[in-house]
Amino acid sequence: MLHGFPQNIRERVIKNVFEVLKNGGVFFILDYNEFDKDLMPFYLRILFKLIECPYAFDFIEKDWNIFF
């Protein structure tokens, strides 16, 4: 669900999660379909752009490991 929000909201959500985690708690971001949109066939890229929310492209281009 993080892909549906602007980056500043994503960061706030992640910050809030870490504030309520118990000591030793773990937070996972599951990207169930990690891909490179530039490697997608053209017709799928068009379909993806038509049906996906506008923040999804920003989400898939982020390196989320830098936050942890």
DALIN-V740626 format. One record per residue. N is the residue number from 0. PHI is phi in radians with two decimals (999 if undefined). OMEGA is omega in degrees with one decimal (NA if undefined). NEAR is the number of other C-alpha atoms within 12 Angstrom. Layout:
n=N phi=PHI omega=OMEGA near=NEAR
n=N phi=PHI omega=OMEGA near=NEAR
//
This chain:
n=0 phi=999 omega=-179.6 near=17
n=1 phi=-1.11 omega=-177.1 near=26
n=2 phi=-1.16 omega=-177.1 near=29
n=3 phi=-1.57 omega=-177.9 near=18
n=4 phi=-2.12 omega=172.7 near=20
n=5 phi=-1.16 omega=-173.5 near=19
n=6 phi=-1.00 omega=-178.3 near=22
n=7 phi=-1.11 omega=176.7 near=16
n=8 phi=-1.26 omega=176.7 near=17
n=9 phi=-0.98 omega=-178.5 near=24
n=10 phi=-1.11 omega=177.9 near=21
n=11 phi=-1.16 omega=177.5 near=16
n=12 phi=-1.05 omega=-179.4 near=20
n=13 phi=-1.10 omega=178.1 near=24
n=14 phi=-1.06 omega=179.3 near=16
n=15 phi=-1.10 omega=178.0 near=13
n=16 phi=-1.06 omega=-179.0 near=17
n=17 phi=-1.15 omega=178.6 near=19
n=18 phi=-1.22 omega=-177.7 near=14
n=19 phi=-1.80 omega=177.3 near=14
n=20 phi=-1.16 omega=173.6 near=14
n=21 phi=-1.25 omega=175.7 near=10
n=22 phi=-0.93 omega=-178.5 near=9
n=23 phi=1.44 omega=179.6 near=8
n=24 phi=-1.19 omega=-177.3 near=11
n=25 phi=-2.23 omega=177.5 near=14
n=26 phi=-2.06 omega=-179.8 near=19
n=27 phi=-1.98 omega=167.7 near=16
n=28 phi=-1.92 omega=-179.1 near=21
n=29 phi=-1.66 omega=174.4 near=12
n=30 phi=-1.79 omega=-171.2 near=17
n=31 phi=-1.26 omega=-178.8 near=10
n=32 phi=-2.61 omega=-180.0 near=12
n=33 phi=-1.16 omega=-178.8 near=19
n=34 phi=-2.74 omega=176.2 near=18
n=35 phi=-1.87 omega=-175.6 near=16
n=36 phi=-1.07 omega=179.6 near=22
n=37 phi=-1.24 omega=177.9 near=15
n=38 phi=-1.63 omega=179.2 near=11
n=39 phi=-1.23 omega=171.5 near=15
n=40 phi=-1.02 omega=-175.9 near=13
n=41 phi=-0.91 omega=-176.3 near=12
n=42 phi=-1.13 omega=176.8 near=13
n=43 phi=-1.28 omega=177.9 near=16
n=44 phi=-1.07 omega=178.5 near=18
n=45 phi=-1.11 omega=179.1 near=14
n=46 phi=-1.06 omega=179.1 near=14
n=47 phi=-1.03 omega=-178.7 near=20
n=48 phi=-1.17 omega=-179.2 near=18
n=49 phi=-1.31 omega=-172.8 near=13
n=50 phi=-1.82 omega=-177.7 near=13
n=51 phi=-1.55 omega=179.5 near=18
n=52 phi=-1.20 omega=-174.4 near=19
n=53 phi=-1.12 omega=-178.8 near=17
n=54 phi=-1.42 omega=-176.7 near=23
n=55 phi=-1.10 omega=-179.1 near=27
n=56 phi=-1.13 omega=176.2 near=26
n=57 phi=-1.08 omega=-178.2 near=23
n=58 phi=-1.08 omega=-175.6 near=30
n=59 phi=-1.28 omega=179.1 near=25
n=60 phi=-1.56 omega=-178.2 near=17
n=61 phi=-1.40 omega=169.5 near=21
n=62 phi=-1.66 omega=-174.2 near=13
n=63 phi=-1.25 omega=179.6 near=21
n=64 phi=-1.15 omega=-178.5 near=8
n=65 phi=-1.20 omega=-178.6 near=7
n=66 phi=-1.47 omega=-173.2 near=15
n=67 phi=-2.07 omega=NA near=13
//
